[in-house]
Amino acid sequence: MPACGQPAQPSPATWQHGHVTAATHSTLFPQAPDTADAVLDGLDPEQREVATALHGPVCVLAGAGTGKTRAITHRIAYGVRAGILQPSSVLAVTFTNRAAGEMRGRLRQLGAAGVQARTFHSAALRQLQYFWPKAIGGSMPRLVDRKIQLVADAAAACRIRLDRNELRDVTAEIEWSKVTQTVPADYAPAAAKAGREAPRDPAEIAQIYNVYEDLKRDRSVMDFEDVLLLTVAILQDRHDIADQVRSQYQHFVVDEYQDVSPLQQRLLELWLGERDNLCVVGDASQTIYSFTGATPDHLLDFRTRHPGATVVKLVRDYRSTPQVVHLANGLLAQASGRAADHRLELISQRDAGPEPVYTEYTDEPAEAEGAARRIRELMASGVPASEIAILFRTNSQSESYEQALADAGVPYQLRGAERFFDRPEVRKAGIALRGAARFGGNDTLLDDAVDLPSQVRAVLSGEGWTTEPPAGSGAVRERWESLAALVNLAQDFAAAKTGATLADLVAELDERANAQHAPTVQGVTLASLHSAKGLEWDVVFLVGVAEGMMPITYAKTDEQVEEERRLLYVGVTRARRHLHVSWALTRAPGGRANRRPSRFLDGLRPGSTATVGRAAARGSGGVERGFTSRPDAAPRRTHRSPARCRVCGRTLTDAGEMKLMRCEDCPSDMDEGLYERLREWRGVQARLSGQPDFCVFTDKTLMAIAETEPTTPDELARIPGVLKRKLDRYGDDVLAICAGQELEQGSDGE
């Protein structure tokens, strides 16, 4: 099926939706491709550009759900399978252990085992441990998992009392200082320059920070930020060690590049040296960690630093329906700031689905009960619990939903809990399965087990697994869910690998544990919006979407409010098909109903009007090659004049008014007959492409066309909503209709 607003492509060749594997999904146990060229099968044109651009700097601007991980893992695998890249010379870096584990798992499935895929901290720690004896000598300081107790000790030494919230916030300020390479003496002016609202007097925080550093030295410990700082220091001071690292790693891939901090960017530059074999992937519209020091500037300035870079834009959204994508695009269309100037307009590749559901509740308990009730209905209709998520702004909102789901008898899991393979019950199950694989012939439990799944069920029944889940929730239910995930994995493994033995399954579990490639655990996911990044579900409930929570109360500056908007955008784009957005008018039953829905929903939810509007997004998909004739030139930027009403001349800010190019209240000179002919033509195009009518042109755009009656492509292109790809596809038809010509029945615009 062609993209919304995109021409149909010629058939046999492959990448079209219907032949392409969904970009964010993969078969559970696929066979590795036979050849290097086979690695490219199923990639769309832009993903293929990423996969085959193996030399020089490459920047991939990838919208949510566009298959960025698919593109970069196939890029690495293609390079390895074609003999262009040596597996041991590639370092792929991302930001979470889960993402790194997923990347290793995918590379293994593509036949590119041996490539290092790690977090910045993990890669730096390995190098620090290896080079410490040579660079520093003696024993390396012990790494502390949590610094909050050290911060508490430092505050006590300074005779400063901190409550729990202040302790957490001061710890965050110390982390921000270190990733921005700010020393204690410079904290106060640096925080003021960055516009940070310090939780205590900046002088007090600087004092605590200074004593914190002294305590670490006295106790011979280091924190996670020290891992990066010390690695940077060694690579800067010891050119021989830097050369050794650079001889090991020749090619770098950085995922989620919009989240890079200044310290991580410095480490990356030291890894690279004078080379430019670097591929970065990111989306400025998903920058949601600026409070930790992350900045999209490195992504947005990539072409300036590397004028010869190839830039590939991925905008085909394989994850979400056109209805979900329309809401996501609408959120960003009202955004402001630098990230908004570089936003990508997503184009759904999926069939149409239901419209997002907006629900207002009297209070928060009613909202939680409403979500639980709807989830029970979805599960009764066949939706697995593992394909449903409830996402909220703060972790403190979780308790109401845990209680409501437990009362409704719905299993759930909390996102952010310990990793699957680190759970005690999973470790014990692994030991039991390994023992059965070695000595199963003497185990009476396995006497009646005729195949691999029945063997696993028999072994895990001794660890607490039962055919029916235990009643209620809590620790007993969570242990059962872990074991059930292993049982389900065994069934999938046996179906994919004919003749697989218990020993084969144990080997698969070992590889998955090393890659942190966890199986699916049945249960509704409860997660904060921040921890949901990188995940997706068939059904998403976005709850608490009210002023004061979204944007959060302490988001004061324009930049902070825009980051809250991006956070909601991340939440919306987690949904594949069903999206439920809700808010409560008050916190507790009987309270004063003084809340209102989030301003971010203005103009998007039914019955509301937009308060801010912007021109259409600049980011269509495609490839931009690097500069050749002027290597010192920076990329050109276009500057828009403010949109003005063509009737009264007033500056327009509302998105709908900007499409009409006039105020709603100003008189219209629209040709009603032309408008109806355009609507009839649009209906034909929508049926041909299998998309909703608005994916061709919105009503407002058709009204603007009927009012201006363009006669040339340039005049048509000046109408907001007529993007280049739509002009290329539909321009001839629209101009012919405006000229009063009759089109052939069933014209598809090509």
Disulfide bonds with the S-S distance in Angstrom:
Cys4-Cys695 2.25
